[in-house]
Amino acid sequence: MNTIRVGFDGRELQPGVRTGIGRYLREVLRAGERAGWDCIVYGDRSTALPADIAALPLKRLRPRLSQWWDQISLPRSLARDRVSVFLSPYYKGPIRAACPTVITIHDLLFIEYPGRRRPVYDWVMTRLACLYADTAHAIIADSEYSKRAIVTRLGMAADKITVIPVALGSEFRPMTPSDTVSATYELRAPYILTVGNFLPHKNMPRLVEAYSRLPATLRGRYRLVLAGRPNDHASALARTIETLGLSNRVSFPGPIADEDLPALYAGASLFVFPSLEEGFGLPALEALACGTPVAASNRASIPEVVDTAAMLFDPEDVGAMTVAMEQILTDHDLRERLRRDGLAQAQRFTAERTTGQVIRLIERVAAEAA
């Protein structure tokens, strides 16, 4: 087909900030370039494109106020730039636009946050999410789990939703642990790793408690590394760690640069993913791809992503989490089996299955609108 012009909401791309949505967006932009699309990234004054896609045109729209940006500035720019299709990496997009829109609903955490009850807020956000989903031409979900939630909670027709797994970057592969990366983040092997933010649904306090219950010999050998951008929840977690007497056994290296992340995974003896809710669970898949044994929560989309390649546990059962960690750390045959199965599972997330499906969906939407 003729070259199409695709617009992207690129506000998730900011210097020094690494998020799952940002990774998703970056891989789709890479794929769009390979497909020969004429890509335009729309952002605000905080937006900056990573080096590998820095040559793409970036248009910073004002003001930064979200609703005005979404519903006024962006639609005007889409019309002016004669965009064929607009892709949002979020659940929201312009309600009225000169081109068809495709939105991405990774999860429904914005209205169904574990342990939180805000009836009025959730009602308003549900109504808005329904409006955005109704006006979109197509919806992408990361997993069958997310698709079921969208159908049930938002009342969307199942045939409007396409399940497309998040792309696994080619840089995630087995490699020799890097002394440079270890020195940069002041880490020494062996260590147990988790990667993510410190919001409540990531379940970090229970992970720390599970680690505290490991036999003293294992705690003495393996440090616990909690990698991610600090926030108020990280401060509370640090106080919990101090109370448990683990301050000299738990490390907070902070946010990890994209280029260092594969080596950080590869250097870990065990990756633990204790989340209560995930629309996909990309860190667990990245760890598998790097040959690192994984212990993961049996909730939400995570079993769908890791399949039988990880040891699953109930994330609300601290004892079960401790048992899973101990078994992997002490059973050589189990570690080797998880390593082999993890590499095989990661190979299922090919470009054809992930970004290739996004390309075909966008091109189909463009053709239908032509």
ChimeraX attribute file (.defattr): number of C-alpha atoms within 10 A of each C-alpha:
attribute: neighborCount
match mode: 1-to-1
recipient: residues
	/A:1	6
	/A:2	8
	/A:3	11
	/A:4	20
	/A:5	18
	/A:6	25
	/A:7	25
	/A:8	23
	/A:9	20
	/A:10	26
	/A:11	21
	/A:12	24
	/A:13	23
	/A:14	18
	/A:15	11
	/A:16	12
	/A:17	14
	/A:18	19
	/A:19	15
	/A:20	16
	/A:21	17
	/A:22	17
	/A:23	19
	/A:24	22
	/A:25	25
	/A:26	21
	/A:27	20
	/A:28	23
	/A:29	24
	/A:30	14
	/A:31	19
	/A:32	21
	/A:33	14
	/A:34	10
	/A:35	13
	/A:36	12
	/A:37	18
	/A:38	16
	/A:39	19
	/A:40	21
	/A:41	22
	/A:42	20
	/A:43	24
	/A:44	22
	/A:45	13
	/A:46	12
	/A:47	18
	/A:48	19
	/A:49	20
	/A:50	14
	/A:51	7
	/A:52	10
	/A:53	13
	/A:54	10
	/A:55	9
	/A:56	15
	/A:57	13
	/A:58	18
	/A:59	15
	/A:60	18
	/A:61	15
	/A:62	15
	/A:63	13
	/A:64	16
	/A:65	9
	/A:66	12
	/A:67	13
	/A:68	13
	/A:69	19
	/A:70	18
	/A:71	15
	/A:72	17
	/A:73	17
	/A:74	24
	/A:75	21
	/A:76	13
	/A:77	17
	/A:78	22
	/A:79	13
	/A:80	10
	/A:81	13
	/A:82	14
	/A:83	23
	/A:84	24
	/A:85	24
	/A:86	30
	/A:87	25
	/A:88	22
	/A:89	22
	/A:90	17
	/A:91	22
	/A:92	21
	/A:93	27
	/A:94	25
	/A:95	16
	/A:96	15
	/A:97	21
	/A:98	17
	/A:99	22
	/A:100	21
	/A:101	29
	/A:102	26
	/A:103	24
	/A:104	24
	/A:105	22
	/A:106	25
	/A:107	24
	/A:108	20
	/A:109	12
	/A:110	12
	/A:111	19
	/A:112	16
	/A:113	15
	/A:114	11
	/A:115	7
	/A:116	9
	/A:117	11
	/A:118	10
	/A:119	10
	/A:120	9
	/A:121	11
	/A:122	16
	/A:123	12
	/A:124	12
	/A:125	16
	/A:126	18
	/A:127	12
	/A:128	15
	/A:129	21
	/A:130	19
	/A:131	15
	/A:132	21
	/A:133	27
	/A:134	17
	/A:135	18
	/A:136	25
	/A:137	18
	/A:138	20
	/A:139	26
	/A:140	25
	/A:141	25
	/A:142	25
	/A:143	26
	/A:144	19
	/A:145	21
	/A:146	23
	/A:147	25
	/A:148	16
	/A:149	17
	/A:150	24
	/A:151	15
	/A:152	12
	/A:153	15
	/A:154	18
	/A:155	13
	/A:156	18
	/A:157	12
	/A:158	13
	/A:159	9
	/A:160	15
	/A:161	23
	/A:162	19
	/A:163	18
	/A:164	19
	/A:165	25
	/A:166	30
	/A:167	24
	/A:168	24
	/A:169	17
	/A:170	11
	/A:171	15
	/A:172	21
	/A:173	20
	/A:174	18
	/A:175	14
	/A:176	10
	/A:177	16
	/A:178	15
	/A:179	14
	/A:180	11
	/A:181	19
	/A:182	16
	/A:183	10
	/A:184	12
	/A:185	17
	/A:186	12
	/A:187	18
	/A:188	13
	/A:189	14
	/A:190	14
	/A:191	22
	/A:192	23
	/A:193	24
	/A:194	25
	/A:195	24
	/A:196	22
	/A:197	21
	/A:198	22
	/A:199	14
	/A:200	16
	/A:201	16
	/A:202	20
	/A:203	18
	/A:204	22
	/A:205	20
	/A:206	19
	/A:207	24
	/A:208	21
	/A:209	18
	/A:210	20
	/A:211	27
	/A:212	19
	/A:213	17
	/A:214	17
	/A:215	11
	/A:216	11
	/A:217	8
	/A:218	16
	/A:219	18
	/A:220	11
	/A:221	11
	/A:222	22
	/A:223	23
	/A:224	25
	/A:225	20
	/A:226	24
	/A:227	21
	/A:228	20
	/A:229	19
	/A:230	15
	/A:231	12
	/A:232	9
	/A:233	14
	/A:234	20
	/A:235	12
	/A:236	13
	/A:237	16
	/A:238	18
	/A:239	12
	/A:240	16
	/A:241	19
	/A:242	13
	/A:243	10
	/A:244	12
	/A:245	12
	/A:246	19
	/A:247	13
	/A:248	11
	/A:249	17
	/A:250	21
	/A:251	19
	/A:252	17
	/A:253	16
	/A:254	16
	/A:255	19
	/A:256	21
	/A:257	12
	/A:258	13
	/A:259	11
	/A:260	15
	/A:261	20
	/A:262	25
	/A:263	22
	/A:264	22
	/A:265	30
	/A:266	25
	/A:267	27
	/A:268	25
	/A:269	20
	/A:270	25
	/A:271	26
	/A:272	26
	/A:273	29
	/A:274	28
	/A:275	25
	/A:276	20
	/A:277	24
	/A:278	22
	/A:279	23
	/A:280	26
	/A:281	24
	/A:282	23
	/A:283	18
	/A:284	28
	/A:285	26
	/A:286	24
	/A:287	32
	/A:288	31
	/A:289	30
	/A:290	26
	/A:291	28
	/A:292	29
	/A:293	32
	/A:294	29
	/A:295	24
	/A:296	26
	/A:297	25
	/A:298	21
	/A:299	19
	/A:300	20
	/A:301	22
	/A:302	27
	/A:303	19
	/A:304	15
	/A:305	23
	/A:306	25
	/A:307	14
	/A:308	13
	/A:309	24
	/A:310	30
	/A:311	22
	/A:312	23
	/A:313	22
	/A:314	16
	/A:315	22
	/A:316	16
	/A:317	12
	/A:318	19
	/A:319	18
	/A:320	15
	/A:321	28
	/A:322	21
	/A:323	16
	/A:324	18
	/A:325	24
	/A:326	17
	/A:327	14
	/A:328	20
	/A:329	17
	/A:330	11
	/A:331	10
	/A:332	11
	/A:333	10
	/A:334	15
	/A:335	21
	/A:336	15
	/A:337	13
	/A:338	23
	/A:339	22
	/A:340	17
	/A:341	20
	/A:342	27
	/A:343	22
	/A:344	15
	/A:345	19
	/A:346	23
	/A:347	12
	/A:348	13
	/A:349	19
	/A:350	16
	/A:351	20
	/A:352	13
	/A:353	14
	/A:354	22
	/A:355	25
	/A:356	17
	/A:357	16
	/A:358	23
	/A:359	18
	/A:360	12
	/A:361	18
	/A:362	22
	/A:363	20
	/A:364	12
	/A:365	19
	/A:366	21
	/A:367	14
	/A:368	9
	/A:369	12
	/A:370	8
